[in-house]
């Protein structure tokens, strides 16, 4: 099946089927409520920057789609919304448009409607072995950065999957020699500390952990494949991966971290920032609104941003930097995992 046709398959499945995995780790993280916050809600400052580009809040729409004529309107609506709200976004894998220039418009529409927003390009690590792919992806949308995505869980289940993972770290190192900031992103199975250290050594500037708890691409491919064995194996690995909260802790003292994977509210964004991410992003919650209109996307973004502001208010944090020191309570699997890692729970919850 052509790459562009898979795009529509993925969109249809994500809109019509249950595709999420379980447990992000944020379920076991709670804020200590501050009954006397002593700040003005209206004066809370959520501004931040990424790779030198200013954002009104530390939140992005994660890579979603592109590469088929029918995806143009989705990316147009996403772009209009992030431009108007001073946020940013990533595009879906640009492989299809590099292989067929007639599909480029489904990506160039993003910069056309978001001339000032932070926009990052996106190409798979296997395709990035051809450095021209990366350069074309960046040039196509005048990107502020490029994400090299790792999706070997999906590839292992996908009928057309690229399953030769040799030479990937060398590829990433070569990409980092380009004059554009490079981040590496997982797509639902998380990134461990060992991998983060390798990425830092290769020259990567940030990590999007893409942890477990959001869209399961193993699950998406279960709906696509007709191979009985692949379908059964895909079910077995539906919940495979490192939960997003765990992956943040694994990576945040190695490289700056974007928290993606099951971020479904402004409260989730706040929790991710409190445990060490510098920004958060989500994709699936914006797919249905993007099929509707730019205004629908804006409303969903405002839901996330307002929730983040409320969390900051109720913890007495007037700036994002203060949220990173908010008092927490942790329990369950997340607490057990922190203990296994040798992290002092009391210090983690009180000051970190």
ABEGO torsion letter per residue (X at the ends): XBAAAAAAAAAAAAAABBABBBEAGAAABBBBBBABAGBBAAABBABBBBGGBBBABBBBBBBABEGBAAAAAAAAAAAAAAAAAGBBBBBBBAAAAAABAAAAAAAAAAAAABAABBBBBBBBAAAAABAAAAAAAAAAAGBABBBBBBAAAAAAABAABBABABGAAAAAAAAAABABBBBBBBAGAEBBAAAAAAAAAAGBABBBAGBBGBBBAAAAAAAABABAAAAAAAAAAAABEBBAAAAAAAAAAABBBBBBGGBABAAAAAAAAAAGBABBBBAAAAAAAAAABAAAAAAAAAAAAAAAAAAAAAAGBABAAAAAABBBBBBEAAAAAAAAAGBBAAAAAAAX
